[in-house]
């Protein structure tokens, strides 16, 4: 099948108009059919480099923000309304086995948060789970990584010591750790401790980095490590964020994450809008680089996820053209404007008219309406919402769900 959008963003550095995108790998689609999709822009699906999928409950937790560091918030969060309401549905027994039915439902809900904002990949910062956990998600949740919660709190939620986790990475998969999430002496000392323990390598992905100095960011860039920027969560919890100007000046590899809605924004597009609010001089094309090329490098993903391949387009985000500048158009993406999302050759979300065109099995998808448009989505997030409602005894509205 061939799709011809008005504009195709092949990569952050290459934009083409009205070129054919050959969509291969969908067995029941008419391979010879051509579809010109007017007033549309094609991208590679976005990458959310940091989330805690089971944490996407609302409202935000923590009444005493801003905090000197996030470790204080972690303890206060456990006494919040959101935490206790979520625990009516799911109470963690301390094992962080996320394959249990209730926790798996919550994690899927978090994955749909990213899907409905145009993401094809979201990284879940949690202890490594069984393959079945990752394979059950509606979009890609990478399973090849090692992790530690943080230098200060250690791996309280499960996993080995930071040194063992880094050793297990063998330098081939990312080693992911919260670092410098605060403004006090504790968080300012964490980078030095990371160095002392020889945990700064080119596969290190540090989340937040609010406390990093310009000199420390330059060291990170020199090593070839990565930083994940979560501005909404940073401003809510701490009142400050990563020194992004210093990071861009030394060409550090920066990607973007949402964190969970317990502290962060609604979705990845909300992060774009937060960045535009505080850093209007950052080009939109650079933000796209952070959620494509930079994220692929940080998460050590196959390069095919960083750009569109017109000759074999197995990954596609096709959206309404609201702004003619395709990078400025990113700020307008919402569930209603997404015409089609294909990840690894599998249609995941889009306008319902594509179901017949692509020959999709209706048993694998559900339909709903948003902004007077009928949409299909892989799996059934509405059933998850209904199950939560049944346990709570009332309707729970999640702002990232478009129904």
Helices and strands as residue ranges (DSSP letters): E 2-11, E 14-17, E 21-22, E 34-43, E 46-51, G 53-55, H 70-77, H 81-89, H 101-115, E 119-124, H 131-135, E 145-150, H 162-169, E 174-179, H 185-188, H 190-196, E 204-208, H 214-223, E 226-229, H 231-237, H 244-249, E 253-256, H 268-278, H 284-290, H 293-299, G 303-306, E 316-320, G 328-332, G 335-337, E 338-343, E 346-351, H 353-358, G 362-364, E 365-370, E 373-378, H 381-392
